Amino acid sequence: MLAVKEGPAHFEPVAGLCVTGDLAIHVDRSFTLDEVPEALAHVGEGRALGKVVVTVN
């Protein structure tokens, strides 16, 4: 787990690590905006093994 304080001064080093590939973010699953109830259930039931993304398109 990685926690970052708010603000660009704290986020920029982490963003740099993502760009260089030294830090990877695992996306468990993507949901559409219409599927938000399913996304909340997925997370609430403890089934998410990474980040859950909701797309607006």
HUJOSUL-V209423 format. One record per residue. PHI is phi in whole degrees, 0 to 359 (999 if undefined). OMEGA is omega in whole degrees, 0 to 359 (999 if undefined). BURIAL is + if it has 16 or more other C-alpha atoms within 10 Angstrom, else -. Layout:
BEGIN
phi: [PHI & PHI]
omega: [OMEGA & OMEGA]
burial: [BURIAL & BURIAL]
END
This chain:
BEGIN
phi: [999 & 232 & 247 & 233 & 293 & 293 & 107 & 300 & 297 & 269 & 276 & 303 & 298 & 292 & 299 & 299 & 295 & 295 & 296 & 281 & 87 & 279 & 224 & 243 & 255 & 270 & 263 & 289 & 196 & 247 & 232 & 277 & 300 & 293 & 261 & 304 & 302 & 294 & 297 & 295 & 295 & 302 & 288 & 298 & 276 & 77 & 272 & 285 & 249 & 174 & 286 & 248 & 249 & 247 & 262 & 267 & 290]
omega: [179 & 177 & 181 & 177 & 179 & 173 & 183 & 182 & 180 & 184 & 185 & 177 & 179 & 178 & 177 & 178 & 177 & 181 & 182 & 180 & 179 & 177 & 180 & 177 & 180 & 175 & 181 & 185 & 175 & 178 & 173 & 179 & 179 & 183 & 182 & 177 & 177 & 179 & 179 & 177 & 180 & 180 & 183 & 179 & 178 & 182 & 181 & 179 & 180 & 179 & 175 & 186 & 174 & 180 & 184 & 184 & 999]
burial: [- & - & - & - & - & - & - & - & - & - & - & - & - & - & - & - & - & - & - & - & - & - & - & - & - & - & - & - & - & - & + & - & - & - & - & - & - & - & + & - & - & - & - & - & - & - & - & + & - & - & - & + & - & - & - & - & -]
END
